[in-house]
Amino acid sequence: MEPDKKEYLEPGTERKILEAAGKVFMKKGRLGASMQDIADEAGINRTLLHYYFRNKEKLFDTIFSKVLASAFPTMIVAFTSNRPFMEKVRMFVDTWTDLLEENPYLPVFVIQEISLNPDRLAGFIQHMGLDPDTALKGVKKELELYGVVDMDPRHMIANLLGMVLFPYIGRPLFQKIAFRDDKQAYEQFLEERREQVPRFIRLALQGPDRDGN
């Protein structure tokens, strides 16, 4: 059965498809998902799905690009601006946290792409205008201002990414074990990470303030 022509022009249809695809890709991965799975999740037929996206690779790329493109401008500012270092850290943490809250399937996407197609992910990052050498030099300079002269700045980047991403990647297990599967408590924990990650970085670099915070 052909979809109603109005559906082709319905502004919410593409958004509905992208949301459905995100859920399917999260559950089954890019290789395991099918266009029929996505159509079923979106509540449409495959004809309408193919009208918007010819194949699942195009659909996956669209989701991945839109999600990362929404965050990378802020990331670039965080790594290349002249703002104080801890302000950059807070900006980095807030941006990634916002992104992960809005797109809970993103960590799965990133892991899949790192495993299956790292060149494509690296190319996308470079296309967005992030120069790794410039970013690393900036981080190293900031570390030296805190008297940390013997740390490879890549450790700082890895530490930040790990502290922000892991609570989302490991949520199914960590929430069940450490939070007795209390979803609300875990949501509160994730929100607290906005303050706790920058605080941890600050304490590691300069020690506690006089008030002990």
C-alpha positions as CSV (number, residue, x, y, z in Angstrom):
1,M,0.0,0.0,0.0
2,E,1.3,3.4,-1.0
3,P,1.7,6.0,1.8
4,D,-0.6,9.0,1.8
5,K,1.1,11.8,-0.2
6,K,0.6,14.0,2.9
7,E,3.0,11.8,4.7
8,Y,5.8,12.7,2.3
9,L,5.4,16.3,3.2
10,E,4.7,15.8,6.9
11,P,7.5,17.8,8.8
12,G,7.5,15.4,11.7
13,T,8.0,12.2,9.5
14,E,11.8,12.6,9.1
15,R,12.2,13.3,12.8
16,K,10.2,10.3,13.6
17,I,12.3,8.1,11.3
18,L,15.6,9.4,12.9
19,E,14.3,8.7,16.4
20,A,13.2,5.3,15.5
21,A,16.5,4.5,13.7
22,G,18.4,5.6,16.7
23,K,16.6,3.2,18.9
24,V,17.0,0.3,16.4
25,F,20.7,1.0,15.9
26,M,21.2,1.1,19.7
27,K,19.5,-2.3,20.1
28,K,20.9,-4.2,17.1
29,G,23.9,-2.2,15.9
30,R,24.4,-0.8,12.4
31,L,25.1,-4.3,10.9
32,G,22.2,-6.1,12.7
33,A,19.6,-3.4,11.9
34,S,17.4,-3.5,8.8
35,M,15.3,-1.0,7.0
36,Q,12.2,-3.0,7.9
37,D,13.2,-2.9,11.6
38,I,13.4,0.9,11.4
39,A,10.1,1.2,9.5
40,D,8.3,-0.9,12.0
41,E,9.7,1.1,14.9
42,A,8.7,4.4,13.2
43,G,5.2,3.0,12.4
44,I,5.5,3.6,8.7
45,N,6.1,1.3,5.7
46,R,9.3,0.8,3.8
47,T,8.2,2.8,0.8
48,L,7.9,6.0,2.9
49,L,11.2,5.2,4.7
50,H,13.0,4.8,1.4
51,Y,11.6,8.1,0.2
52,Y,13.5,9.8,2.9
53,F,16.6,7.5,3.1
54,R,17.7,5.2,0.4
55,N,19.5,2.8,2.7
56,K,20.4,2.3,6.3
57,E,24.0,3.5,5.8
58,K,22.7,6.9,4.6
59,L,20.4,6.9,7.6
60,F,23.1,6.0,10.0
61,D,25.4,8.7,8.6
62,T,22.7,11.3,8.9
63,I,22.0,10.6,12.5
64,F,25.7,10.4,13.4
65,S,26.6,13.6,11.5
66,K,23.6,15.6,12.9
67,V,24.4,14.6,16.5
68,L,28.1,15.3,16.4
69,A,27.7,18.4,14.4
70,S,25.5,19.9,17.1
71,A,28.3,19.5,19.6
72,F,31.6,20.0,17.8
73,P,31.5,23.8,17.5
74,T,31.4,24.0,21.3
75,M,34.1,21.3,21.6
76,I,36.4,23.3,19.3
77,V,35.9,26.4,21.4
78,A,36.6,24.4,24.5
79,F,39.9,23.3,23.2
80,T,41.1,26.3,21.3
81,S,39.8,29.4,23.0
82,N,41.6,31.6,25.5
83,R,39.2,31.0,28.3
84,P,40.4,29.7,31.7
85,F,41.2,26.0,31.6
86,M,38.6,25.0,34.2
87,E,36.0,26.9,32.3
88,K,37.0,24.9,29.2
89,V,36.6,21.7,31.2
90,R,33.2,22.7,32.4
91,M,32.1,23.6,28.9
92,F,33.4,20.2,27.6
93,V,31.6,18.3,30.3
94,D,28.3,20.2,29.9
95,T,28.3,19.9,26.1
96,W,28.9,16.1,26.2
97,T,26.4,15.6,29.0
98,D,23.7,17.5,27.1
99,L,24.5,15.5,24.0
100,L,24.3,12.2,25.8
101,E,21.1,13.0,27.6
102,E,19.4,13.9,24.3
103,N,21.0,11.0,22.4
104,P,21.4,8.0,24.8
105,Y,22.3,5.8,21.8
106,L,25.4,7.9,21.0
107,P,27.9,5.9,23.0
108,V,26.9,2.7,21.2
109,F,27.3,4.5,17.8
110,V,30.7,5.8,18.8
111,I,31.9,2.4,19.9
112,Q,30.6,0.8,16.7
113,E,32.3,3.3,14.5
114,I,35.6,3.1,16.4
115,S,35.5,-0.7,15.9
116,L,34.1,-0.9,12.3
117,N,35.2,2.3,10.6
118,P,37.6,4.4,12.6
119,D,38.8,6.2,9.4
120,R,35.3,7.6,8.8
121,L,35.0,8.9,12.3
122,A,38.4,10.5,12.2
123,G,37.6,12.1,8.9
124,F,34.4,13.5,10.3
125,I,36.2,15.0,13.2
126,Q,38.8,16.6,11.0
127,H,36.0,17.9,8.6
128,M,34.4,19.6,11.6
129,G,37.6,21.7,11.9
130,L,39.2,20.3,15.0
131,D,42.9,20.3,14.6
132,P,44.3,17.7,17.1
133,D,47.8,19.2,17.2
134,T,46.5,22.6,18.0
135,A,44.1,21.2,20.7
136,L,46.9,19.1,22.3
137,K,49.3,22.0,22.4
138,G,46.7,24.2,24.1
139,V,46.0,21.5,26.7
140,K,49.7,21.0,27.4
141,K,50.1,24.8,27.8
142,E,47.3,24.9,30.3
143,L,48.7,21.9,32.3
144,E,52.0,23.7,32.5
145,L,50.3,26.7,34.1
146,Y,49.3,24.4,36.9
147,G,52.9,23.1,37.2
148,V,52.1,19.8,35.5
149,V,55.0,19.6,33.0
150,D,55.5,15.9,32.6
151,M,52.0,14.8,31.5
152,D,51.2,14.0,27.9
153,P,48.1,16.1,27.2
154,R,46.5,13.1,25.6
155,H,46.1,11.6,29.1
156,M,44.0,14.6,30.0
157,I,41.7,14.2,27.0
158,A,41.4,10.5,27.6
159,N,40.6,11.1,31.3
160,L,37.9,13.7,30.4
161,L,36.3,11.5,27.8
162,G,36.3,8.4,30.0
163,M,34.8,10.2,33.0
164,V,32.0,11.7,30.9
165,L,31.3,8.7,28.6
166,F,31.6,5.7,30.9
167,P,28.6,6.4,33.1
168,Y,26.5,6.3,30.0
169,I,28.2,3.3,28.3
170,G,28.2,1.3,31.4
171,R,24.8,2.3,32.6
172,P,23.0,-1.0,32.2
173,L,25.4,-2.7,34.5
174,F,26.4,0.2,36.8
175,Q,22.8,1.2,37.5
176,K,21.8,-2.3,38.4
177,I,24.8,-3.0,40.7
178,A,25.6,0.3,42.3
179,F,22.1,1.8,42.3
180,R,19.9,-1.3,42.8
181,D,18.4,-0.5,39.4
182,D,17.0,2.8,40.6
183,K,16.6,4.8,37.4
184,Q,15.7,8.0,39.1
185,A,18.8,7.8,41.4
186,Y,21.0,7.1,38.4
187,E,19.6,10.1,36.5
188,Q,20.5,12.2,39.5
189,F,24.0,10.7,39.6
190,L,24.5,11.6,35.9
191,E,23.4,15.2,36.5
192,E,25.8,15.4,39.5
193,R,28.6,14.5,37.1
194,R,28.4,18.0,35.6
195,E,29.9,19.3,38.9
196,Q,31.9,16.3,40.0
197,V,34.0,15.8,36.9
198,P,35.3,19.4,36.8
199,R,35.8,19.3,40.6
200,F,37.9,16.1,40.3
201,I,40.0,17.7,37.6
202,R,40.5,20.9,39.6
203,L,41.5,19.0,42.8
204,A,43.9,16.8,40.8
205,L,45.6,19.9,39.4
206,Q,45.6,22.4,42.3
207,G,44.4,20.7,45.4
208,P,41.4,21.6,47.5
209,D,40.3,25.2,48.2
210,R,40.5,26.5,51.8
211,D,36.9,25.5,52.4
212,G,37.7,21.9,51.5
213,N,35.6,21.9,48.2
